[in-house]
């Protein structure tokens, strides 16, 4: 599969991850208001939605960050593995260097493939606690029902946003610098639609984000 096609599939995963983060956050932000409103009777349904969003968060983050020696994945390491070994233009070098520096890689790139691999590995080491917890949750609860699973909580919303930002930035870098295509604008349609639904049910002060 061409890098462009794999990056499109990665975008689909990132877009779905954005939706799951938004649903999970919106329910948490409005939980108390919902319980004290006339739609409080929907608590079991919203609890189910939040639990489902939590499980899907773990599954989709694992899909995006997972590597495999057996399968040709549309994940970040899967795309890096597919990159050709070619010299970088000055423009590509600038864009790839800016991405690397944002995530702690201060070296100078000569080729995209090894530089992005090193940047990815560095990021994963820094966020290893969150990624390991999500993988354990995915393996023992999201994908299976392990009788010995004892996972008390997942990473914070702030951690989810950091993981999302890295994946989104990586996709945009590949799209604009390697595929030479324009970036895609991804509206938060599910999250805003969910808030609109809560408001239409009478929850006029429903919040979309923490700063509201």
N, C-alpha and C positions, 0 to 999 in steps of 0.2 A: 504494500500500500504506500502511496506517495506521502511525503511529509505533510503536504497541504491537507490531504484527506484525513490523516491521523490527527492533525491539529484541529480540524473541524469537529471530529468526534470528541476530542478533549474539551472543546468549547461547550459541547452539549453536556458533558459531565459537570463542568464548572458552573454552567447556568442552572442545572438542577441542584447543585450544591448551594448556590446562592438562595434558591427558593427554600430549601430545607432549613438553612440558617435563619432566614427571615421568619418562617412559620414558628420555629422553636423559640426565637427571641420574642416575637409578638405575643405569644401565649403567656410566656413568663412575665413580660412587662405588664400585661393586663389581667393577670390571674386574679388579683384581689378585687379589682373593679368588677370583673365578670361574676365572681362569687357573690358580690353584694348587689348585683343587678337582677332584673327580671329574667335574664337569660342564664342565671346561675344554674338552672336545672340542666344546662348543657355541659356542666362540668365534666361528667364522665366522657363525653364525646371529645371535648377539648383536651382532656388528659390523654385520651387515646391518640389524638393527632400529635400532641407534643412527644409522646413516647415513640410514635412512628417516625417523627422527624428526627429524633435523637438517634434511632437506629440507622436511619438512612444517612445521617451525617457521617457516622462512622464508616458505613459501606462506601459512600462516594469519595470520602477523603482517601480511603485505602485504594480505591480504583485509580484515583488521580496520581497518587504517590508511589504506587506499587511497581516493582520491577519483576521480571521473570526471565529465566533462561530457556523456558520451554515455549512460551506464547509470545506472539507479536502484539504487544499491548498498545493502546492509544493513550497510555499514561505519560507523565513527564519523562521518566527514564526511558520509556519505550520510544518516544520521539527523539530524545537525545541519541539513543542507540542507532537511529535511522539516519542521523545527519551525515552528510558526506564530509570527507576530509579534504577541504579546499581552503585556500588562503582567504582571509577576510579583506574586504574593501575598507577604506578609511571610515566610511559611514557605518558599516557594520561593526567595526571595531569600537567606535564611539558608543553605539547603542548597546552592544553586548557588555562593554566595560561598565557603563552606567548601571545596567541591571546587576552585574556582579558586585559592584561596590555597595549597592543598596542592601545586598544580602551578605556582606562581609568578605567578599573575595576581592582582595586588593592587588592581585597579580595582573599582568598584562596579557591579554589573549593574542594568540597567533592563529588559532583555529577555533571555530565555534564548539565543536564536539567535546574536546577535553576540557575546555574552559567551563562550559555549561554543566558538564558532569561534575567537575570539582565544586562548582557553586551549589549545585543540587545536594551533593554529599555534605558540604559544609552546613547548609541550611538544615538538613535532616539531623545532623549531629546536634545542632543547637536546639532543635525542637524534638529531640528524640523521645523525651518523656511523654509528650502529647501524642506523638505518632505511635509509640509503643502501646499506650493505653487504648487508643482507638483501634489498633490492629487486634489487640486482645479482646476488646469488646466485640469487634466484627466477627472474630473467629469463634468466640465462645457463646455469644448471645445473638448477634445479628444474623449470622449464617447458620449457626448450630444452637443446640440447647444443651450446654455442658452442665452436668449435675454438680460439678465442682467449681463452677464460675463464682467468683466473689468480687465483683467489680462494683464499688460503691458509687462512683461518679465518673463522668467524662470531663475532659478539659473545659476551661471556661469559654464563654462566648468570645472573649478577646483573643484566645488562642485559635478558635475557629476562623476568626477574621484574618489573623496573620497567615494561616495556611491558605485561606481563600485568596488573599492578596498575592502571595507568591505564585500560586497556580495561574491566576489571572494575568499577572505581569509576564510570566513565562509565555503564556499563549500569545499575548500581544507582541512580545519580542519576536517570536518565531513568525508570526503573521506579517509583521511590518518589515523586519530586517532580513529574514531568510526567505520567506515566500513573496516578499515585496507586494503585499496587499494592504489595503486600508483596514484600520481597526474596526471592530464591530461594536456598536452601542447596544448594551444589554439592559433593557429596562427591568426594574424590580416589579414585574407585573403581578406575580403571585402574592408577594408581601403586601403591596398596596391594595390589591383586590381583597385580601383577607381583612385588612383594616376597614375597607369600605363595607364589607359584609357585617362586621361587628357594629359599625356605626349605623347601618340600616336596620339592625336589630335593636337599636336603642342605646348603644354604648357610644354616645357622642364624643366622649373624651378618650376614645381608644388611641393608644400610642403606637407609632410605627417604630420609633427608635428611642434611645435613652435620652437624647437631647430635646425631646418634645415635652 
